[in-house]
Amino acid sequence: MTENSRIPVAGPSITELEAKRVLDAVTHAWYDDANRPIDDFETAFARYIGRAHAGCLPSCTAGLHLALAALGIGPGDEVIVPDLTWIATSAPISYVGAQPVFADVDPTSLCLTIDTVAACVTPRTKAVIAVDLYGAMPDMEALAAFADESGITLIEDAAEALGSEIAGRRAGSFGRVSVFSFHGSKTLTTGEGGMLLTDDPDLFRRVNVLRDHGRRPGDRAFNNFEVAFKYKMSGLQAALGAAQLERVDELLEGKRRIHRWYKDGLAERDDVSIYSSDNAGVVWWMTSAHVSPETGWDKDRLQAELSRANIDSRPIFRPLSSLPAYRETSEAARARDRNQVAYRVSPWGINLPSALALTQADVQRVCDEMIYLIDRRIR
Ligand SMILES: Cc1ncc(COP(=O)(O)O)c(C=O)c1O
């Protein structure tokens, strides 16, 4: 960015390679070649994550909807989600007529733990959607073992966690099914888009029927066996995604660098901490800060002042159970009593600008402005 231009909170890195691949797709990927970019992207992405099957979708939200539908989750069932996440994690539970149950999170990773999940399990619990928040990951092996013992299906929402690893396995390789987002704000983008992955061939077959209006894969007879959904990605987007995937190491290094710059820029502060992890495998999609409540700078005030200084930011998610969409429900009332950590940390957390286009000077400008605000301005 130039010295005074607005610093964006999120955004991709696009090069000539992406432009070339999309031009090639728009020129050639039609007729018999129409599916080529999609097949190529799905194959490469499945290989990168370490999963047997991958399906391109128009969004990650569609992926969660398909996962729940393919698993046969519906009315009368409960699905546990973290209280701190984007509503896209929980909305699809309502799409299939089931009930979201909001669990508390760990104060460091902001992700689910076995204890917070266990506190929400009832005889109606069918699944838990574990979110890799901002790139951090819960103890997936422990959660998977707990889910197994409890007869619950684990779904991994890895929308924000491309490239993160835990216990030597990549984000998106856990659970019966996992999903990613390729929204324009994500580390790897297709503009809008998502991917569903699984190792289960039967489940993947079911997903493929559900995502194509109830047609069997390869159907040319326009024969629909049930009323289902139309959740497809275009070949042009898939060509962009495949090109981004070729550059994945560079994209991840960009995110790691931004996190390091913030850690260095705010290292001297006792009253602002950057969310970090003992797990060296985390790649922070969004670097986030926790501002000490003693400063008086809650996230809404801080964001407003940063915005005046031409700096975009985002609030750490508000607990789902506090949102107008849910707050009048009895489940939200229970969650508000139960989820002490989510309610304690949320007011004091912001996502700092983490766009791949940022330079070290941009990050320093954000750090300097935060320090200036906290030290010198009215409380
Ligand atoms: C944790 C989480 N889950 C799901 C989604 C949904 O992704 P999409 O916008 O591709 O539907 C997002 C998107 O930002 C997300 O952050």
The ligand as an SDF file (V2000), in Angstrom:
LIG
                    3D

 16 16  0  0  0  0  0  0  0  0999 V2000
  -15.3020  -20.8760    9.8460 C   0  0  0  0  0  0  0  0  0  0  0  0
  -16.0390  -20.6680    8.5460 C   0  0  0  0  0  0  0  0  0  0  0  0
  -16.8920  -21.6190    8.1450 N   0  0  0  0  0  0  0  0  0  0  0  0
  -17.5590  -21.5150    6.9870 C   0  0  0  0  0  0  0  0  0  0  0  0
  -17.3970  -20.4210    6.1620 C   0  0  0  0  0  0  0  0  0  0  0  0
  -18.2130  -20.3150    4.9280 C   0  0  0  0  0  0  0  0  0  0  0  0
  -17.4790  -20.1050    3.7760 O   0  0  0  0  0  0  0  0  0  0  0  0
  -18.1760  -19.5900    2.4400 P   0  0  0  0  0  0  0  0  0  0  0  0
  -18.2550  -18.1150    2.5520 O   0  0  0  0  0  0  0  0  0  0  0  0
  -17.2570  -20.0460    1.3560 O   0  0  0  0  0  0  0  0  0  0  0  0
  -19.5140  -20.2210    2.3540 O   0  0  0  0  0  0  0  0  0  0  0  0
  -16.5180  -19.4140    6.5270 C   0  0  0  0  0  0  0  0  0  0  0  0
  -16.3360  -18.2470    5.6470 C   0  0  0  0  0  0  0  0  0  0  0  0
  -15.7920  -17.2490    5.9030 O   0  0  0  0  0  0  0  0  0  0  0  0
  -15.8200  -19.5290    7.7510 C   0  0  0  0  0  0  0  0  0  0  0  0
  -14.9760  -18.5830    8.1510 O   0  0  0  0  0  0  0  0  0  0  0  0
  1  2  1  0
  2  3  1  0
  2 15  2  0
  3  4  2  0
  4  5  1  0
  5  6  1  0
  5 12  2  0
  6  7  1  0
  7  8  1  0
  8  9  2  0
  8 10  1  0
  8 11  1  0
 12 13  1  0
 12 15  1  0
 13 14  2  0
 15 16  1  0
M  END
$$$$
